[in-house]
Amino acid sequence: MTLEILTPDKKVYEGEATSVTVPGALGLFEILNNHAPIISTLQDGKLTVRGGSAKEEVFFIKGGVVEALNNKVTVLAEGILTK
């Protein structure tokens, strides 16, 4: 699946992923290939990307929203705390 992580300032990540773990408002959840469509708010926390060009990448986001639709995951984060 394709993943994009965007902040108001820039595109932080774009690439292929096999799974994405995000800090949902009610706790961590994982999005896998062919996931059912979903939109969720995010809280501050760790976002983990697995697969793609690197085995695992970790981003610390400052809130936002995630959408998964047709094997495309888009994360709109308020900011990146550290990488």
C-alpha positions in Angstrom: 0.0 0.0 0.0 1.0 3.6 -0.4 1.6 5.9 2.6 1.9 9.7 2.7 2.7 11.6 5.9 2.0 15.3 5.6 2.3 18.3 7.9 1.2 21.9 7.2 4.9 22.6 6.4 6.0 19.7 4.2 5.6 16.1 3.0 7.4 14.0 5.6 7.2 10.6 4.0 5.9 9.1 0.8 6.4 5.4 -0.2 5.2 1.9 0.0 4.5 0.2 3.3 3.2 -3.2 4.4 1.9 -1.9 7.7 1.4 1.4 9.5 0.8 1.6 13.3 -0.7 4.9 14.4 -1.6 6.5 17.8 -5.4 6.7 17.5 -7.5 8.8 19.9 -8.6 5.5 21.7 -5.2 3.8 21.4 -2.7 2.4 18.9 -4.0 0.5 15.9 -2.4 -1.0 12.8 -3.4 -0.6 9.2 -2.5 -3.4 6.8 -2.7 -3.9 3.1 -6.4 -4.1 1.9 -7.6 -2.6 5.1 -11.3 -1.5 5.2 -11.8 2.2 4.7 -11.3 4.2 7.8 -10.9 7.8 9.1 -9.6 8.4 12.6 -8.3 11.2 14.7 -4.8 10.8 16.1 -3.2 11.8 19.3 0.5 12.7 20.0 2.6 9.6 19.8 4.7 7.1 17.8 3.8 6.3 14.2 5.6 3.2 12.9 6.0 2.3 9.2 7.0 -1.2 8.2 8.1 -2.5 4.8 8.8 -0.4 1.8 12.3 0.9 1.2 13.4 0.6 4.8 12.5 -2.2 7.2 11.0 0.1 9.8 10.8 3.9 10.3 9.5 5.7 13.3 8.0 9.2 13.4 6.7 11.0 16.5 3.6 12.9 15.5 1.7 15.7 17.1 -1.9 14.8 16.6 -3.8 14.8 13.3 -6.0 12.6 11.2 -5.5 9.3 9.3 -7.5 8.0 6.3 -7.1 4.6 4.7 -8.9 4.1 1.3 -8.1 1.8 -1.6 -4.7 0.8 -0.3 -3.6 4.4 0.2 -3.0 5.7 3.7 -2.8 9.4 4.3 -1.7 10.9 7.6 -2.3 14.6 8.1 -0.2 15.4 11.2 -0.2 18.7 13.0 3.6 18.4 13.3 6.5 16.0 13.8 8.0 16.1 17.3 11.3 14.3 16.4 12.4 11.7 13.9 
